[in-house]
Amino acid sequence: MKKIMLGNDAVARGAYEAGVNLVSSYPGTPSTEITEAMAKYPEDEVFVEWAPNEKVAAEVVIGAAIAGGRAMSCCKHVGLNVMADPIFTDSYIGVNGGAVFCVADDPGMHSSQNEQDSRHYAKASKIPMFEPSDSEECKEYTKLAFDLSEEYDTPFFIRLSTRVSHSQSLVELCERECHPIKEYQKDIAKNVMMPGNAIKKHVIVEDRTKKLKEFSETFKFNTIEDNNSNIGVITAGISYQYAKEALGDKVNYCKLGMVWPLPTEMLQDFAAMNEKIYVIEELDPFIEEHCKSIGIELIGKDSFTLLGEYTPAMIKKVVLDKDPDEYITIDEQIPARPPVMCAGCPHRGTFYVLKKLGLTVSGDIGCYTLGAVAPLASVDTTICMGASVSAAHGMAKIRGEEFTHKLVSVIGDSTFMHSGITGLSDIVYNKGINTVIILDNSITGMTGHQENPTTGYTIRGEETRQVDLIKLCYGIGIDRVVIADPFDIKNFEKVVKEETAANEPSVIIAQRPCALLKRVKYTGHCIITDACRKCKQCMKLGCPAISIEKDTNAVKIDITQCNGCGLCTGVCPFNAIVKEDN
């Protein structure tokens, strides 16, 4: 049976068919759907969870593999940074049951703060890495990774990209292969990585790498397509698809399914059968540098780019020196559609108040990063998950009195659980005076509404113990914890003023659920009445439902976008906005 599947769904299918017993992940675009798809398989066959962060997820997987089960964790490229600590050590430990780590890179930064190339992690950690180019390969490579993980006693990487993760192609479905949980035996020399054991394991890792390099020379998914050309293209992953679309059978292809360790003799033999070699790969010159190190003359990043995604047109221009075919164009310019917080977003009230008070805002990763976008434009910094809290501590220590009462951190409830807790404990321990605003929208919003430890539900929707943020903050040592509704503008402003004025650390829990949650039932819509004096105060909210008419300069509310959240009614100084039922 064949089925059209997303690349991410196909990875999940491959893991399921391989008999995976446990999957633990933290959501991160473009990898999120893998774990969501896994949760659709029977829970008596595979345990699936959202972990608080990627490091925890990796450690859960490593533990499961040591115990004899097959386990997988999935993350985006920056999530791999978070799990790097246990991953590097797991390379030394190896496995008992198979362990697979899926990492999805994001060339073009569709939903990321950088264009990190995860292939470097494979080389640095000495963990083998596969890179599929379509959904069928996503499934097959994942299945094979589990088998090879156990055969070579190593964790395995599957590297995806946004286009592979979110593109669809045909996948052949097979039955699940049931693998009995392997026997667990206490083995201190293998599983306890203290220096005396680790130094011996490093020898084993280097020997394993040699064997994997030999394996890569004849790996069945490292293939050569001979089209009787004198031009050769070495490529992998989605770049192979772009090259095939652009060049067809005008060139020969060396398609690499295993991107670390890379073969040597195979690549040298391929280069020898061509007069000119191109290496086509997105992001860093990873394959290119290996090819140059083994004596292959090639055309690579000097002619292509280190930036963003490739296109067939770009490849066609470089390799064949041909301009792309004509495209259908339209006369009118398509308007830009910058990202914006949704109508009814609970974060809008928070950022409106912070902007009004002129505070310095240390931001974080989530929907609320859009608080940096005009007209709110209140976020000063965004670095990585959890950094809003830690960075603000550093800012306050450097600027002293200037920042002490004019600086706040904003962090979502899921991100706070991910990596904000340790930053908050640092503030308490090292006598900081900071105000942290936890934007509690009752869900992990940016990646598509995943549960987290603060919601009270598991990935399968089962009720579970809910983390009490108030008790957690008290337990860390915060004495001032206030819950406030960011849509009650006057009270929220009062709370922010009081907490930033305090001479001790404090936490404000800005509590209002995401407007897109099924349980949130806003009704009616808002309208502008004749009392409007065109002061434009409501425009400062940046609500997509509120705009200005070109001809009359009057403010209007689009009732097709307005969901009746009512935030604007509390902002208008003349009570000119009222809510009415549909």
Residue pairs with C-beta under 8 A, 6 or more apart in sequence:
1 172
1 173
2 170
2 171
2 172
2 173
3 170
3 171
3 173
4 135
4 168
4 169
4 170
4 171
5 13
5 135
5 139
5 168
5 169
5 170
5 171
6 33
6 135
6 165
6 166
6 167
6 168
7 132
7 134
7 135
7 138
7 160
7 164
7 165
7 166
7 167
7 168
7 169
8 30
8 31
8 32
8 33
8 34
8 37
8 104
8 138
8 160
8 165
8 166
9 33
9 34
9 37
9 135
10 135
10 136
10 138
10 139
10 142
10 171
11 34
11 37
11 74
11 102
11 138
11 139
11 142
11 158
11 160
12 33
12 34
12 35
12 37
12 38
12 41
13 37
13 139
13 171
13 173
14 138
14 139
14 140
14 141
14 142
14 143
15 23
15 38
15 46
15 70
15 72
15 100
15 142
15 143
15 146
16 38
16 41
16 45
16 46
16 176
17 139
17 143
17 173
17 174
17 175
17 176
17 177
18 70
18 98
18 142
18 143
18 145
18 146
18 147
18 177
18 179
19 70
19 146
19 176
19 177
19 178
19 179
20 38
20 46
20 70
20 71
20 72
20 100
20 146
21 46
21 47
21 64
21 69
21 70
21 71
21 97
21 181
22 46
22 47
22 48
22 60
22 61
22 64
22 69
22 70
22 71
22 72
23 35
23 38
23 46
23 47
23 48
23 49
23 71
23 72
23 73
23 74
24 48
24 49
24 50
24 51
24 56
24 57
24 58
24 60
24 61
24 64
24 71
24 73
25 31
25 34
25 35
25 49
25 50
25 51
25 54
25 57
25 73
25 74
25 75
26 50
26 51
26 52
26 53
26 54
26 56
26 57
26 75
26 79
26 82
26 418
27 35
27 50
27 444
27 447
27 448
27 450
28 54
28 75
28 76
28 78
28 79
28 104
28 447
29 76
29 104
29 106
29 110
29 111
29 112
29 446
29 447
29 448
30 76
30 104
30 106
30 110
30 111
30 160
30 161
30 162
30 165
30 166
31 74
31 75
31 76
31 79
31 102
31 103
31 104
31 160
31 165
32 74
32 447
32 448
32 450
33 165
34 74
34 102
34 165
35 48
35 50
35 74
35 459
36 450
36 459
38 46
38 48
38 72
39 48
39 459
39 460
41 48
43 460
45 176
48 459
48 460
49 60
49 458
49 459
50 444
50 450
50 451
50 452
50 458
50 459
51 57
51 60
52 417
52 418
52 452
52 453
53 82
53 385
53 417
53 418
53 419
54 73
54 75
54 79
54 80
54 82
54 83
55 82
55 83
55 85
55 86
57 73
57 75
57 83
58 73
58 83
58 86
58 87
58 90
58 101
59 86
60 71
60 73
61 71
61 72
61 73
61 99
61 101
62 71
62 86
62 90
62 93
62 99
62 155
64 70
64 71
64 97
64 99
65 71
65 95
65 96
65 97
65 98
65 99
65 155
66 93
66 95
66 96
66 184
66 191
67 96
67 97
67 181
67 184
68 96
68 97
68 181
68 182
68 183
68 184
69 97
69 181
69 182
70 97
70 98
70 99
70 146
70 179
71 97
71 98
71 99
71 100
72 99
72 100
72 101
72 102
72 142
73 83
73 100
73 101
73 102
74 101
74 102
74 103
74 104
75 82
75 83
75 101
75 102
75 103
75 104
76 103
76 104
76 105
76 106
76 112
77 103
77 104
77 105
77 106
77 112
77 114
77 116
77 117
77 118
78 112
78 113
78 114
78 116
78 384
78 385
79 103
80 87
80 101
80 103
80 116
80 118
80 121
81 116
81 384
82 385
82 419
83 101
84 121
84 125
87 101
87 121
87 125
87 127
87 155
88 124
88 125
89 193
89 198
90 99
90 127
90 155
91 125
91 126
91 127
91 154
91 155
91 205
92 193
92 198
92 201
92 202
92 204
92 205
93 190
93 191
93 193
93 201
94 153
94 154
94 155
94 190
94 204
95 149
95 150
95 153
95 154
95 155
96 182
96 184
97 150
97 179
97 181
97 182
98 145
98 146
98 147
98 149
98 150
98 156
99 149
99 155
99 156
100 142
100 145
100 146
100 149
100 155
100 156
100 157
100 158
101 127
101 155
101 156
101 157
101 158
102 142
102 157
102 158
102 160
103 118
103 121
103 157
103 158
103 159
103 160
104 159
104 160
104 161
104 162
104 165
105 115
105 116
105 117
105 118
105 159
105 160
105 161
105 162
105 283
106 112
106 115
106 161
106 162
107 115
107 161
107 162
107 163
107 282
107 283
107 308
107 309
107 310
108 115
108 162
108 308
108 309
109 115
109 308
110 162
111 162
111 446
113 365
113 382
113 383
113 384
115 283
115 307
115 308
117 283
117 284
117 286
118 157
118 159
119 129
119 131
119 159
119 259
119 260
119 284
119 286
120 284
120 286
121 127
121 157
122 128
122 129
122 157
122 159
122 259
122 260
123 260
123 261
123 286
126 205
126 206
126 208
126 209
127 154
127 155
127 156
127 157
127 260
128 148
128 152
128 154
128 156
128 157
128 212
128 258
128 260
128 261
129 156
129 157
129 158
129 159
129 258
129 259
129 260
130 141
130 144
130 145
130 156
130 157
130 158
130 159
130 221
130 257
130 258
130 259
131 141
131 158
131 159
131 160
131 236
131 237
131 256
131 257
131 258
131 259
132 138
132 140
132 141
132 158
132 160
132 164
132 237
132 257
133 164
133 236
133 237
133 238
133 240
133 241
133 255
134 164
134 167
134 169
134 241
135 164
135 167
135 168
135 169
135 170
135 171
136 169
136 170
136 171
136 172
137 221
137 257
138 158
138 160
138 164
138 171
139 171
139 172
140 221
141 158
141 221
141 257
142 158
144 221
145 156
145 158
146 156
148 154
148 156
149 155
149 156
152 208
152 211
152 212
152 215
153 208
154 208
154 212
157 260
159 237
159 259
161 237
161 238
161 282
162 309
163 238
163 241
163 309
164 237
164 238
188 197
189 197
189 200
190 197
190 201
193 201
209 261
212 261
213 261
213 262
213 263
213 264
216 222
216 258
216 261
216 262
216 263
216 266
217 263
217 264
217 265
217 266
218 266
219 257
219 258
219 263
221 257
221 258
222 254
222 255
222 256
222 257
222 258
222 263
222 266
223 253
223 254
223 255
223 257
224 252
224 253
224 254
224 255
224 266
224 270
225 252
225 253
225 255
226 252
226 273
227 249
227 250
227 251
227 252
227 253
228 252
229 249
229 250
229 251
229 252
229 274
230 274
230 275
230 276
231 250
231 251
231 252
231 274
231 275
231 276
231 277
231 278
231 319
232 251
232 252
232 253
232 254
232 270
232 271
232 273
232 274
232 276
232 277
232 278
233 243
233 247
233 251
233 252
233 253
233 254
233 277
233 278
233 279
233 280
233 319
234 253
234 254
234 256
234 267
234 270
234 277
234 278
234 279
234 280
234 287
234 291
234 298
235 243
235 253
235 254
235 255
235 256
235 279
235 280
235 281
235 287
236 255
236 256
236 257
236 259
236 281
236 287
237 259
237 281
237 282
238 282
239 280
239 281
239 282
239 310
240 253
240 255
240 280
242 280
242 310
242 311
242 312
242 315
243 251
243 253
243 280
243 312
243 315
244 253
245 312
246 312
246 313
246 314
246 315
246 316
246 319
246 320
247 315
247 316
247 319
247 320
250 320
251 278
251 319
252 270
252 273
252 274
254 266
254 267
254 270
256 262
256 263
256 287
259 286
259 287
262 287
262 290
264 294
267 290
267 291
267 294
267 296
268 294
268 295
268 296
270 277
271 277
271 291
271 296
271 297
271 298
276 299
277 291
277 296
277 297
277 298
277 299
278 298
278 299
278 300
278 303
278 318
278 319
279 285
279 287
279 288
279 291
279 298
279 299
279 300
280 304
280 310
280 315
281 287
281 288
281 300
282 308
282 309
282 310
283 306
284 306
285 300
285 301
285 306
288 298
288 300
288 301
291 298
292 298
299 318
303 318
304 310
304 314
304 318
305 314
312 324
313 324
316 322
316 323
316 324
317 323
317 324
338 373
339 370
339 373
340 370
340 373
340 542
340 544
341 347
341 348
341 367
341 368
341 370
341 371
341 542
342 515
342 516
342 544
343 515
343 543
343 544
343 545
343 561
343 562
343 563
343 565
344 515
344 516
344 520
344 522
344 563
344 564
344 565
344 567
345 367
345 514
345 515
346 439
346 441
346 486
346 487
346 510
346 512
346 513
346 514
346 515
347 367
347 368
347 370
347 371
347 439
347 441
347 486
347 510
348 376
348 486
348 541
348 542
348 543
348 567
349 485
349 486
349 487
349 488
349 489
349 492
349 510
349 512
349 567
350 368
350 371
350 410
350 437
350 439
350 486
350 492
350 510
351 361
351 368
351 371
351 376
351 378
351 379
351 410
352 376
352 489
352 540
352 541
352 571
353 486
353 489
353 492
353 493
353 496
354 361
354 371
354 378
354 408
354 410
354 496
355 376
355 377
355 378
355 540
356 493
357 493
357 496
357 497
358 406
359 378
359 406
359 407
359 408
359 496
359 500
360 380
360 395
360 403
360 406
360 407
360 408
361 371
361 378
361 379
361 380
361 381
361 407
361 408
361 409
361 410
362 380
362 381
362 387
362 388
362 389
362 391
362 392
362 395
362 407
362 408
362 409
362 410
363 369
363 371
363 372
363 379
363 380
363 381
363 382
363 388
363 410
364 382
364 385
364 386
364 387
364 388
364 389
364 409
364 410
364 411
364 412
364 415
364 420
365 382
365 384
365 385
365 415
365 446
366 411
366 412
366 414
366 415
366 439
366 445
366 446
367 412
367 441
367 445
367 446
368 379
368 410
368 412
368 439
369 379
369 382
369 446
370 376
371 378
371 379
371 410
372 378
372 379
372 382
373 542
374 542
375 539
375 540
375 541
375 542
376 540
376 541
376 542
379 410
381 387
381 388
381 391
382 388
383 391
385 415
385 418
385 419
386 411
386 415
386 416
386 418
386 419
386 420
386 422
386 423
387 423
388 409
388 410
388 411
388 415
388 420
388 423
388 436
389 409
389 411
389 416
389 420
389 423
389 424
389 426
389 427
389 434
389 436
390 422
390 423
390 426
391 409
392 407
392 408
392 409
392 434
392 436
393 423
393 426
393 427
393 430
393 432
393 434
395 403
395 407
396 403
396 404
396 407
396 432
396 433
396 434
397 432
399 407
404 433
405 433
405 500
405 501
406 500
407 434
407 435
407 500
408 434
408 435
408 436
408 437
408 496
408 500
409 423
409 434
409 435
409 436
409 437
410 437
410 439
411 420
411 436
411 437
411 438
411 439
412 438
412 439
412 440
412 441
412 444
412 445
413 438
413 439
413 440
413 441
413 442
413 452
413 454
413 469
414 443
414 444
414 445
414 450
414 452
414 454
416 424
416 438
416 454
416 469
417 452
417 453
417 454
417 467
420 436
420 438
421 472
421 476
424 436
424 473
424 476
424 478
424 505
424 507
425 476
425 477
426 432
427 434
427 436
427 505
428 476
428 477
428 478
428 505
429 477
432 505
433 502
433 503
433 504
433 505
434 505
434 506
435 496
435 499
435 500
435 502
435 505
435 506
435 507
435 508
436 505
436 506
436 507
436 508
437 496
437 507
437 508
437 509
437 510
438 469
438 507
438 508
438 509
438 510
439 486
439 510
440 454
440 469
440 509
440 510
440 511
440 512
441 512
441 513
441 514
442 454
442 455
442 513
442 514
442 517
443 449
443 450
443 451
443 452
443 455
443 513
443 514
443 517
444 450
444 451
444 452
445 514
445 516
449 514
449 516
449 517
450 459
451 457
451 458
451 459
451 461
453 466
453 467
454 466
454 467
454 469
455 466
456 463
456 464
456 465
456 466
457 463
457 464
458 464
469 509
470 481
470 483
470 509
473 481
473 507
474 481
478 505
478 506
478 507
479 504
479 506
480 499
480 502
480 504
480 505
480 506
480 507
481 506
481 507
481 509
482 495
482 498
482 499
482 506
482 507
482 508
482 509
483 508
483 509
483 511
484 491
484 492
484 495
484 508
484 509
484 510
484 511
485 491
485 492
485 510
485 511
485 512
486 492
486 510
486 512
487 512
487 565
487 566
487 567
487 570
488 570
489 567
489 570
489 571
490 570
492 510
495 508
496 508
499 506
499 508
513 519
513 520
514 520
515 522
515 563
515 565
522 563
522 564
522 565
522 566
523 564
523 581
523 582
524 564
524 579
524 580
524 581
524 582
525 557
525 559
525 562
525 563
525 564
525 579
525 580
525 582
526 545
526 557
526 562
526 564
526 566
526 568
526 569
526 577
526 578
526 579
526 580
527 557
527 559
527 577
527 578
527 579
527 580
528 554
528 555
528 556
528 557
528 576
528 577
529 576
529 577
529 578
530 576
531 574
531 575
531 576
532 554
532 555
532 572
532 574
532 576
532 577
533 574
533 576
534 553
534 554
534 555
535 573
535 574
536 548
536 555
537 571
537 572
537 573
538 546
538 555
538 568
538 571
538 572
538 577
539 546
539 548
539 555
540 571
541 567
541 568
541 571
543 567
543 568
544 561
545 557
545 558
545 559
545 561
545 562
545 563
546 555
546 556
546 557
546 558
546 568
547 555
547 556
547 558
548 554
548 555
548 556
549 555
549 556
557 568
557 577
564 579
564 582
566 579
568 577
569 575
569 577
569 578
569 579
571 577
